[in-house]
């Protein structure tokens, strides 16, 4: 029975990793829906600033997802 434990833990980690990404993506998508508002006649510099904000937000969400995954892995070890 002890021989099955490492394989079981490995499968649990894989399932957790898949679910963390899915949940993080859902949270991100739901947050984006709230912020999706069109603003007519925007200046180019406003669009550039928005692009930078989106890129930073995506990096933060990815970092949060990676942190949650690592914490889930650490809690199982």
N, C-alpha and C positions, 0 to 999 in steps of 0.2 A: 504494500500500500504506500509506503514511503517513496517508492520509486516513481509512482504516478504524480506525486506532489509537484516536483519541478515542472512537469509538462502542464499540469493544471494551472499553476501560477503563470506560466508563459502564456497560456490561452487567455487567462483573465486579464493579463496586461495588454494583450492584443485587443481584446474587446473594449477595455477601458480607453485605450488610445483611440480606437475608431469612434467611440461615443463622445469623447471629449472634443474631438475635431468637429463632429456633427453638431453637438450642442453649441460650441463656440460659433460655428458658422450660422446656425439658426439665430442666436442672440445678435450676431453682427447684422444679419439680414433684417431682423425686426427693428433694430436700431436705425438702420439705413432708411427703412420705410418711413419712419417718423421725420427724418431729415430731408426727404426727397421733396423739395419744393422748387419749382422753376421760377427764376427771377428774370424777367425780360430785360433786354438792353443792358446786359452786364458789360463792364469794361474788361479789357484783356487782362489787366493786372489783377482784377477780382477773380477771374477764372484761374489765373496762375496760382493765386493764394489758395483757392479752393482745392486745386490739384495737389498742392503741397500738404494741405490738411488731410486729404483723403489718404495720401501715401503714409503720412505719420500715423493716422488712425489704423490703417491696415497693419503696420508694423507693431503697434501696441497690441492689437487683437491677436496677432500671431505670437507675440511674446507671452501674453496671458494664457493662450492655449498651450504653449510649450511648458510654461510653469505649472499649469494644472496637470498636464500629463506627467511631468517629473514628480510632482507631489504624489500623484496616484501610484506611480511606480515605487516611490520610496516607502509609501505606507504599506505596500504589499511585501516588502523585503524584510 
